[in-house]
Amino acid sequence: MLDLKEQVKALKSVPKHVAIIMDGNGRWAKKRGYLRALGHENGVDALRRIATAAAEVNIEYLTVYAFSSENWNRPKLEVKALMTILVSSLKKELKTLNDNKIRLRAIGDTSSLPKDCQSELNEVIELTKDHKHMTLTLALSYGSRAELSAAAKSLAQEVLDGKRTVESIDEDALAANLHTSEMPDPDLLIRTSNEFRISNFLMWQIAYSELFFSPKLWPDFQADDLYEAVLDFQNRERRFGKTSEQLKSNVS
């Protein structure tokens, strides 16, 4: 029998865009009697592993929830450790990104990150901008409600400036003002650590995404766990409001 990776490779198609809520770093560390920072460091290892695995089976977009806008409310020492890990890991992972032809992007209020984080992030984004095999997007200081509010304000300002009419505001107009306007909506959303929440992540974009919840804490999430989620996705019937009969007969 083919292993999970080969089973995914044998599929006619895979999800074009996979989004992941990487949850459980702190609990992983606590279970082992470690500082939470060590859990986040192992979370970086897991992201490297999963990004590489996704690229190997030709997933085109991988978007991960790295740091939410609410995470600023965590203890200051933990936030400082997270920012330090972010800076140190960005350049360290440049080889992985280049070897796999992965372009790095970021969404969220990145201007709120420390200056050294912004500098490292922008440098790696610039150095990988021409890669076309896969796009890895880090959601940093990101919150979906803030994103939607900003999009609404932008559209309202265009109306005030006479650049558009109220009637011209539709779903496409709003989507074009989101951080994710350059990529398709996620086909599959994965959340680790046995939590069953969306946590203010891509709420507009995942309206029709398939959801997959893993009991594993993020640092323990392996390539085979990603492949299991993809294979599970293949068994879902994505109806987008239609009936099964309509899909089978291609009736609109």
C-alpha positions as CSV (number, residue, x, y, z in Angstrom):
1,M,0.0,0.0,0.0
2,L,1.2,3.5,-0.8
3,D,2.3,5.6,2.1
4,L,0.3,8.8,2.8
5,K,2.6,11.1,0.8
6,E,2.4,8.9,-2.3
7,Q,-1.4,8.6,-1.9
8,V,-1.6,12.4,-2.0
9,K,0.7,12.6,-4.9
10,A,-1.5,10.1,-6.8
11,L,-4.5,12.4,-6.4
12,K,-5.7,14.3,-9.5
13,S,-5.7,17.5,-7.5
14,V,-5.0,18.7,-4.0
15,P,-6.4,21.7,-2.1
16,K,-5.0,24.8,-3.8
17,H,-5.0,26.7,-0.5
18,V,-4.6,25.3,3.0
19,A,-4.8,27.4,6.1
20,I,-3.6,26.3,9.5
21,I,-4.3,27.5,13.0
22,M,-1.1,26.4,14.7
23,D,-2.3,25.8,18.2
24,G,-0.8,24.0,21.2
25,N,2.8,25.3,21.6
26,G,2.4,26.4,25.2
27,R,0.6,23.2,26.2
28,W,3.3,21.1,24.5
29,A,5.9,22.8,26.6
30,K,3.9,22.7,29.8
31,K,3.4,18.9,29.5
32,R,7.1,18.5,29.4
33,G,7.9,20.9,32.1
34,Y,9.5,23.4,29.7
35,L,9.2,27.2,29.4
36,R,6.5,28.2,26.9
37,A,9.2,29.7,24.7
38,L,10.6,26.3,24.0
39,G,7.2,25.2,22.8
40,H,7.2,28.1,20.3
41,E,10.7,27.1,19.1
42,N,9.5,23.6,18.4
43,G,6.5,25.2,16.7
44,V,8.9,26.8,14.2
45,D,10.3,23.3,13.5
46,A,6.8,22.0,12.9
47,L,6.1,24.9,10.4
48,R,9.3,24.1,8.5
49,R,8.3,20.5,8.3
50,I,4.7,21.2,7.2
51,A,5.7,24.0,4.7
52,T,8.2,21.6,3.1
53,A,5.6,18.8,3.0
54,A,3.0,21.0,1.5
55,A,5.4,22.2,-1.2
56,E,6.3,18.6,-2.0
57,V,2.7,17.7,-2.9
58,N,2.1,20.9,-4.9
59,I,-0.2,22.8,-2.5
60,E,0.0,26.3,-4.0
61,Y,-0.8,28.4,-0.9
62,L,-0.2,27.8,2.8
63,T,-1.4,30.4,5.2
64,V,-0.6,30.0,8.9
65,Y,-1.9,31.8,12.0
66,A,1.5,32.8,13.6
67,F,0.5,35.6,16.0
68,S,-3.0,37.0,16.4
69,S,-3.8,40.6,17.3
70,E,-5.1,39.3,20.6
71,N,-1.8,37.6,21.4
72,W,-0.4,41.0,22.4
73,N,-2.4,40.5,25.6
74,R,-0.2,37.5,26.6
75,P,2.5,38.0,29.4
76,K,5.1,40.4,28.2
77,L,8.0,37.9,28.6
78,E,6.2,35.4,26.3
79,V,5.5,38.1,23.7
80,K,9.1,39.2,23.8
81,A,10.3,35.6,23.4
82,L,7.9,35.1,20.4
83,M,9.3,38.2,18.7
84,T,12.9,37.0,19.3
85,I,12.0,33.6,17.9
86,L,10.4,35.3,14.9
87,V,13.5,37.3,14.1
88,S,16.0,34.4,14.6
89,S,13.9,32.0,12.6
90,L,13.2,34.2,9.5
91,K,16.8,34.2,8.2
92,K,17.4,30.7,9.5
93,E,14.5,29.4,7.3
94,L,15.6,31.3,4.2
95,K,17.4,28.2,2.9
96,T,14.3,26.1,3.3
97,L,12.2,28.7,1.4
98,N,14.8,28.9,-1.4
99,D,15.3,25.2,-1.7
100,N,11.6,24.6,-2.1
101,K,10.9,27.7,-4.2
102,I,8.5,29.1,-1.6
103,R,7.6,32.8,-1.6
104,L,7.0,34.4,1.8
105,R,4.2,36.9,2.5
106,A,2.7,38.4,5.6
107,I,-0.8,39.6,6.4
108,G,-1.9,41.6,9.4
109,D,-0.8,44.8,11.2
110,T,2.9,44.1,10.7
111,S,3.6,47.8,11.5
112,S,2.9,46.9,15.2
113,L,5.8,44.4,15.2
114,P,9.1,45.5,16.7
115,K,11.4,47.2,14.1
116,D,13.9,44.4,14.0
117,C,11.1,41.9,13.2
118,Q,9.7,44.2,10.5
119,S,13.2,44.5,9.0
120,E,13.9,40.8,8.9
121,L,10.4,40.0,7.6
122,N,10.7,42.5,4.8
123,E,14.1,41.3,3.9
124,V,13.0,37.6,3.6
125,I,9.9,38.6,1.7
126,E,12.1,40.6,-0.8
127,L,14.6,37.7,-1.2
128,T,11.8,35.2,-1.9
129,K,9.5,37.3,-4.0
130,D,10.2,35.6,-7.3
131,H,9.5,32.0,-6.1
132,K,6.5,30.6,-7.7
133,H,6.1,27.0,-6.4
134,M,4.2,27.8,-3.2
135,T,3.3,31.0,-1.3
136,L,3.7,30.7,2.5
137,T,1.7,33.5,4.2
138,L,2.3,34.3,7.9
139,A,-0.6,36.0,9.7
140,L,1.1,38.3,12.1
141,S,-0.6,40.6,14.5
142,Y,-3.7,39.5,12.5
143,G,-7.3,39.6,13.4
144,S,-10.2,39.0,10.9
145,R,-12.5,41.5,12.5
146,A,-9.9,44.2,12.2
147,E,-9.3,43.2,8.6
148,L,-13.0,43.4,7.8
149,S,-13.4,46.7,9.6
150,A,-10.4,48.2,7.7
151,A,-11.9,47.0,4.4
152,A,-15.3,48.6,5.2
153,K,-13.6,51.9,6.1
154,S,-11.6,51.8,2.8
155,L,-14.8,51.3,0.8
156,A,-16.6,54.0,2.7
157,Q,-13.7,56.4,2.0
158,E,-13.9,55.6,-1.7
159,V,-17.6,56.5,-1.6
160,L,-16.9,59.8,0.2
161,D,-14.2,60.6,-2.3
162,G,-16.6,60.0,-5.2
163,K,-14.5,57.0,-6.5
164,R,-17.4,54.5,-6.2
165,T,-21.1,54.4,-5.5
166,V,-22.8,52.6,-2.6
167,E,-24.4,50.3,-5.1
168,S,-21.1,49.2,-6.4
169,I,-20.1,47.7,-3.0
170,D,-20.5,43.9,-3.3
171,E,-18.7,40.8,-2.1
172,D,-16.0,41.2,-4.8
173,A,-15.4,44.8,-3.8
174,L,-15.0,43.8,-0.1
175,A,-12.8,40.8,-0.9
176,A,-10.5,43.0,-3.0
177,N,-9.8,45.2,0.1
178,L,-8.8,42.3,2.3
179,H,-5.2,41.3,3.0
180,T,-5.7,38.1,1.1
181,S,-6.9,39.7,-2.2
182,E,-4.0,38.2,-4.1
183,M,-4.8,34.6,-3.3
184,P,-7.8,32.2,-3.5
185,D,-9.9,31.5,-0.5
186,P,-8.7,28.5,1.6
187,D,-10.1,25.1,0.5
188,L,-9.1,23.5,3.7
189,L,-8.7,24.9,7.2
190,I,-6.7,22.8,9.8
191,R,-6.7,23.5,13.5
192,T,-4.4,21.5,15.9
193,S,-4.6,20.7,19.6
194,N,-8.2,19.5,19.7
195,E,-9.7,23.0,19.9
196,F,-12.8,23.7,17.8
197,R,-12.8,27.4,17.3
198,I,-11.9,29.8,14.4
199,S,-10.4,32.4,16.8
200,N,-10.8,35.4,14.5
201,F,-8.9,33.9,11.6
202,L,-9.9,34.5,8.0
203,M,-13.6,34.5,8.9
204,W,-14.6,35.9,5.5
205,Q,-12.3,33.8,3.5
206,I,-13.2,30.4,5.1
207,A,-17.0,30.8,4.4
208,Y,-16.9,27.6,2.3
209,S,-13.7,26.0,3.5
210,E,-13.7,22.4,4.7
211,L,-12.6,22.2,8.4
212,F,-10.2,19.5,9.8
213,F,-9.5,19.3,13.5
214,S,-6.4,17.4,14.8
215,P,-5.9,16.3,18.4
216,K,-2.2,16.8,18.1
217,L,-0.4,19.8,19.6
218,W,1.2,21.8,16.9
219,P,4.9,20.9,17.6
220,D,3.8,17.2,17.2
221,F,2.1,17.8,13.9
222,Q,3.9,15.8,11.2
223,A,3.8,15.6,7.4
224,D,1.6,12.5,7.5
225,D,-0.9,14.5,9.6
226,L,-1.1,17.1,6.8
227,Y,-1.5,14.3,4.2
228,E,-4.2,12.7,6.3
229,A,-6.1,16.0,6.3
230,V,-5.7,16.3,2.6
231,L,-7.0,12.8,2.0
232,D,-9.9,13.5,4.3
233,F,-10.6,16.6,2.3
234,Q,-10.8,14.6,-0.9
235,N,-13.8,12.6,0.5
236,R,-15.8,15.8,1.3
237,E,-18.5,16.9,-1.1
238,R,-18.2,20.7,-1.6
239,R,-21.7,21.8,-2.6
240,F,-21.4,25.6,-2.2
241,G,-25.1,25.9,-1.5
242,K,-26.1,23.5,-4.3
243,T,-27.5,19.9,-4.0
244,S,-25.6,16.7,-4.6
245,E,-27.8,16.1,-7.6
246,Q,-27.0,19.5,-9.1
247,L,-23.2,18.9,-8.8
248,K,-23.5,15.5,-10.4
249,S,-25.5,16.8,-13.4
250,N,-23.6,20.1,-13.5
251,V,-26.9,22.0,-13.2
252,S,-26.4,25.6,-12.1
